[in-house]
Amino acid sequence: KGFCIFFGPTPVSKDDKPKSASPVNIFAKIEGDAKIFNQFSSFNGNVSKG
């Protein structure tokens, strides 16, 4: 099991909006400036509810 944070266009996007290659369940939305994710190329760790 896993999850993705879509930020910016994806390989299957037809414009500048992210699009998944297969069906997904959306369970959250980023509020504020999502550009903070530009500093990450990958992440391997634990995410917990804050």
Buried (B, 14 or more C-beta within 10 A) or exposed (E): EEEEEBBEEEEEEEEEEBEEEEEEEEEEEEEEEEEEEEEEEEEEEEEEEE
